[in-house]
Amino acid sequence: MSFKRKLFPNRSQTNNPSSSGREIDLRSEFDEIVFGGPTSLPHGKTVLVRRARLDSDDKPVACVCKDELTKEADPDCKFCLGEGFYWDEKKETCYSTYVGADGGLSTRVRQLFPGQIRVDTKIFYFRYDTSISYRDKIVEIELDTEGDIIVPYSRESIYKPQTINKYRADYGRIEYIAIHCREDDAIRLDK
């Protein structure tokens, strides 16, 4: 008698392969934590994801302020804000936290006790369908005490992604995305 075992079981007929009730649907759990749900408050915050405008060769489009000889941008440029290329910003909602390097990878994501803030990395957790690349930047904007955006926008800090980790689970689908950014590389804007 021969037994054949399937490496991957059949997917559910619905769009949600975790809908059988035996597994937690990480996408819906993420959405409930970040955006809120029927029994929980939202824990996410609004940031801007800055994406470079690309030309037909997939290269960033240089700003008019960029010096031909030195290739440096004008830090006071009203078009690129000193980036050196044109970009677009899109509002995204994410969850973020600081982590330290003590203890290696096994303890990188943990709550820090008061007085133990030796922060090396800030992690931004985004929804599974967020489009982000290593050439993009995450811009934290000023929020009021209730978490609402202050208009006009006031940019507080700019982070460059160092590691983009797409966490996969059910059938290999992306459940959420974690963006690790070095805290010492963050640009803090003077007010």
SEZA-133586 format. One record per residue (C-alpha): residue in three letters; y, z, x. Coordinates in nm, 3 decimals, always signed. Each point is the difference from the previous one (the first is absolute). Layout:
rec code:ala v:Y w:Z u:X
...
***
This chain:
rec code:met v:+0.000 w:+0.000 u:+0.000
rec code:ser v:+0.339 w:-0.102 u:+0.137
rec code:phe v:+0.322 w:+0.184 u:-0.078
rec code:lys v:+0.328 w:-0.179 u:+0.047
rec code:arg v:+0.303 w:+0.218 u:+0.027
rec code:lys v:+0.343 w:-0.145 u:-0.056
rec code:leu v:+0.254 w:+0.087 u:+0.263
rec code:phe v:+0.280 w:-0.003 u:-0.258
rec code:pro v:-0.066 w:+0.097 u:-0.363
rec code:asn v:+0.136 w:-0.211 u:-0.284
rec code:arg v:+0.365 w:+0.050 u:-0.074
rec code:ser v:+0.106 w:+0.131 u:-0.337
rec code:gln v:+0.099 w:-0.258 u:-0.257
rec code:thr v:+0.350 w:+0.151 u:-0.017
rec code:asn v:+0.284 w:-0.044 u:+0.247
rec code:asn v:-0.062 w:+0.355 u:+0.116
rec code:pro v:-0.325 w:+0.030 u:+0.195
rec code:ser v:+0.032 w:+0.381 u:-0.006
rec code:ser v:+0.014 w:+0.012 u:-0.378
rec code:ser v:-0.360 w:+0.113 u:-0.034
rec code:gly v:+0.120 w:+0.361 u:+0.001
rec code:arg v:-0.212 w:+0.093 u:+0.301
rec code:glu v:+0.269 w:-0.082 u:+0.256
rec code:ile v:+0.366 w:+0.084 u:+0.034
rec code:asp v:+0.226 w:-0.305 u:-0.026
rec code:leu v:+0.221 w:+0.055 u:+0.306
rec code:arg v:+0.256 w:-0.259 u:-0.110
rec code:ser v:+0.068 w:+0.175 u:-0.330
rec code:glu v:-0.003 w:+0.342 u:+0.171
rec code:phe v:+0.254 w:-0.128 u:+0.257
rec code:asp v:+0.220 w:-0.137 u:-0.280
rec code:glu v:-0.017 w:+0.329 u:-0.189
rec code:ile v:+0.100 w:+0.200 u:+0.310
rec code:val v:+0.282 w:-0.231 u:+0.108
rec code:phe v:+0.132 w:-0.131 u:-0.334
rec code:gly v:-0.110 w:+0.284 u:-0.229
rec code:gly v:-0.232 w:-0.006 u:-0.297
rec code:pro v:-0.074 w:+0.166 u:-0.331
rec code:thr v:-0.078 w:+0.333 u:+0.166
rec code:ser v:+0.201 w:-0.015 u:+0.324
rec code:leu v:+0.350 w:-0.047 u:+0.135
rec code:pro v:+0.074 w:-0.285 u:+0.244
rec code:his v:-0.007 w:+0.103 u:+0.369
rec code:gly v:+0.122 w:-0.329 u:+0.146
rec code:lys v:+0.341 w:-0.092 u:+0.131
rec code:thr v:+0.191 w:-0.325 u:+0.017
rec code:val v:+0.039 w:-0.178 u:+0.334
rec code:leu v:+0.103 w:-0.350 u:+0.098
rec code:val v:-0.239 w:-0.235 u:+0.178
rec code:arg v:+0.205 w:-0.230 u:+0.223
rec code:arg v:-0.158 w:-0.341 u:+0.052
rec code:ala v:+0.134 w:-0.254 u:+0.246
rec code:arg v:+0.094 w:-0.340 u:-0.142
rec code:leu v:-0.223 w:-0.258 u:+0.163
rec code:asp v:+0.061 w:-0.366 u:+0.080
rec code:ser v:-0.250 w:-0.282 u:-0.046
rec code:asp v:-0.168 w:+0.097 u:+0.330
rec code:asp v:-0.057 w:+0.359 u:-0.121
rec code:lys v:+0.267 w:+0.134 u:+0.241
rec code:pro v:+0.280 w:+0.240 u:-0.102
rec code:val v:+0.330 w:-0.178 u:-0.078
rec code:ala v:+0.260 w:+0.109 u:+0.258
rec code:cys v:+0.328 w:+0.143 u:-0.127
rec code:val v:+0.331 w:-0.168 u:+0.085
rec code:cys v:+0.102 w:+0.312 u:+0.196
rec code:lys v:-0.282 w:-0.039 u:+0.254
rec code:asp v:+0.141 w:-0.084 u:+0.343
rec code:glu v:-0.151 w:-0.320 u:+0.144
rec code:leu v:+0.006 w:+0.126 u:+0.358
rec code:thr v:-0.112 w:+0.364 u:-0.035
rec code:lys v:-0.199 w:-0.042 u:-0.326
rec code:glu v:+0.156 w:+0.326 u:-0.119
rec code:ala v:+0.132 w:+0.058 u:-0.350
rec code:asp v:+0.334 w:+0.152 u:-0.093
rec code:pro v:-0.076 w:+0.359 u:-0.112
rec code:asp v:+0.292 w:-0.019 u:-0.247
rec code:cys v:-0.110 w:-0.330 u:-0.160
rec code:lys v:+0.039 w:+0.013 u:-0.379
rec code:phe v:-0.278 w:-0.257 u:-0.051
rec code:cys v:-0.289 w:+0.144 u:+0.204
rec code:leu v:+0.123 w:+0.357 u:+0.077
rec code:gly v:-0.084 w:-0.056 u:+0.367
rec code:glu v:-0.359 w:-0.122 u:-0.054
rec code:gly v:+0.072 w:-0.346 u:+0.145
rec code:phe v:-0.166 w:-0.190 u:-0.284
rec code:tyr v:+0.042 w:-0.038 u:-0.373
rec code:trp v:-0.221 w:+0.209 u:-0.227
rec code:asp v:-0.062 w:+0.097 u:-0.359
rec code:glu v:-0.070 w:+0.347 u:-0.133
rec code:lys v:-0.222 w:+0.089 u:-0.293
rec code:lys v:-0.028 w:+0.339 u:-0.170
rec code:glu v:-0.347 w:+0.153 u:+0.019
rec code:thr v:-0.133 w:+0.338 u:-0.105
rec code:cys v:-0.217 w:+0.186 u:+0.250
rec code:tyr v:-0.106 w:+0.345 u:+0.111
rec code:ser v:+0.082 w:+0.113 u:+0.353
rec code:thr v:-0.089 w:+0.293 u:+0.223
rec code:tyr v:+0.042 w:+0.112 u:+0.360
rec code:val v:-0.303 w:+0.059 u:+0.221
rec code:gly v:-0.042 w:+0.136 u:+0.352
rec code:ala v:-0.226 w:-0.105 u:+0.283
rec code:asp v:-0.165 w:+0.340 u:+0.048
rec code:gly v:-0.374 w:-0.012 u:-0.051
rec code:gly v:-0.060 w:-0.374 u:+0.014
rec code:leu v:-0.083 w:-0.230 u:-0.288
rec code:ser v:-0.214 w:+0.250 u:-0.188
rec code:thr v:+0.302 w:+0.217 u:-0.079
rec code:arg v:+0.282 w:-0.255 u:+0.000
rec code:val v:+0.062 w:+0.019 u:-0.373
rec code:arg v:+0.046 w:+0.363 u:-0.088
rec code:gln v:+0.261 w:+0.236 u:-0.132
rec code:leu v:+0.218 w:+0.142 u:+0.274
rec code:phe v:+0.084 w:+0.370 u:-0.001
rec code:pro v:+0.361 w:+0.116 u:+0.040
rec code:gly v:+0.098 w:+0.006 u:+0.366
rec code:gln v:-0.267 w:-0.254 u:+0.098
rec code:ile v:+0.207 w:-0.313 u:-0.048
rec code:arg v:-0.089 w:-0.198 u:+0.308
rec code:val v:+0.020 w:-0.335 u:-0.167
rec code:asp v:-0.110 w:-0.318 u:+0.168
rec code:thr v:-0.069 w:-0.225 u:-0.296
rec code:lys v:+0.116 w:-0.060 u:-0.353
rec code:ile v:-0.249 w:-0.160 u:-0.236
rec code:phe v:+0.108 w:-0.202 u:-0.302
rec code:tyr v:-0.266 w:-0.054 u:-0.267
rec code:phe v:+0.048 w:-0.315 u:-0.209
rec code:arg v:-0.178 w:-0.152 u:-0.296
rec code:tyr v:-0.291 w:-0.237 u:+0.078
rec code:asp v:+0.199 w:-0.312 u:-0.096
rec code:thr v:+0.307 w:+0.069 u:+0.218
rec code:ser v:+0.078 w:-0.285 u:+0.237
rec code:ile v:+0.097 w:+0.135 u:+0.342
rec code:ser v:-0.040 w:-0.122 u:+0.359
rec code:tyr v:+0.073 w:+0.122 u:+0.352
rec code:arg v:+0.329 w:-0.192 u:+0.013
rec code:asp v:+0.129 w:+0.180 u:-0.313
rec code:lys v:+0.182 w:+0.333 u:-0.005
rec code:ile v:+0.000 w:+0.296 u:-0.238
rec code:val v:+0.348 w:+0.124 u:-0.086
rec code:glu v:+0.049 w:+0.345 u:-0.147
rec code:ile v:+0.302 w:+0.015 u:-0.227
rec code:glu v:+0.206 w:+0.295 u:-0.111
rec code:leu v:-0.123 w:+0.163 u:-0.319
rec code:asp v:+0.171 w:+0.265 u:-0.208
rec code:thr v:-0.152 w:+0.345 u:-0.056
rec code:glu v:-0.203 w:-0.134 u:-0.295
rec code:gly v:-0.149 w:-0.287 u:+0.204
rec code:asp v:+0.214 w:-0.275 u:-0.152
rec code:ile v:+0.155 w:-0.273 u:+0.216
rec code:ile v:+0.367 w:+0.044 u:+0.080
rec code:val v:+0.187 w:-0.324 u:-0.070
rec code:pro v:+0.130 w:-0.169 u:+0.208
rec code:tyr v:-0.299 w:+0.035 u:+0.233
rec code:ser v:+0.045 w:+0.211 u:+0.309
rec code:arg v:-0.270 w:-0.063 u:+0.260
rec code:glu v:-0.112 w:+0.320 u:+0.175
rec code:ser v:-0.276 w:-0.108 u:+0.239
rec code:ile v:-0.191 w:-0.313 u:+0.096
rec code:tyr v:-0.366 w:+0.002 u:+0.106
rec code:lys v:-0.203 w:-0.271 u:+0.171
rec code:pro v:-0.371 w:-0.012 u:-0.091
rec code:gln v:-0.227 w:+0.086 u:+0.293
rec code:thr v:-0.332 w:-0.005 u:-0.187
rec code:ile v:-0.071 w:-0.154 u:-0.339
rec code:asn v:-0.325 w:+0.139 u:-0.138
rec code:lys v:-0.142 w:-0.151 u:-0.317
rec code:tyr v:-0.237 w:+0.261 u:-0.141
rec code:arg v:-0.294 w:-0.167 u:-0.170
rec code:ala v:-0.266 w:+0.148 u:-0.226
rec code:asp v:-0.155 w:-0.146 u:-0.317
rec code:tyr v:-0.163 w:-0.332 u:+0.091
rec code:gly v:+0.230 w:-0.024 u:+0.301
rec code:arg v:+0.317 w:-0.028 u:-0.209
rec code:ile v:+0.326 w:+0.146 u:+0.132
rec code:glu v:+0.067 w:+0.334 u:-0.171
rec code:tyr v:+0.331 w:+0.086 u:+0.172
rec code:ile v:+0.190 w:-0.078 u:+0.320
rec code:ala v:+0.113 w:+0.252 u:+0.262
rec code:ile v:+0.280 w:-0.097 u:+0.238
rec code:his v:+0.025 w:+0.217 u:+0.313
rec code:cys v:+0.345 w:+0.003 u:+0.164
rec code:arg v:+0.106 w:+0.177 u:+0.318
rec code:glu v:+0.263 w:+0.260 u:-0.078
rec code:asp v:+0.170 w:-0.030 u:+0.338
rec code:asp v:+0.054 w:-0.376 u:-0.057
rec code:ala v:+0.176 w:+0.051 u:-0.333
rec code:ile v:+0.361 w:-0.111 u:-0.020
rec code:arg v:+0.223 w:+0.265 u:-0.154
rec code:leu v:+0.324 w:-0.134 u:-0.141
rec code:asp v:+0.319 w:+0.200 u:+0.047
rec code:lys v:+0.185 w:+0.098 u:-0.314
***
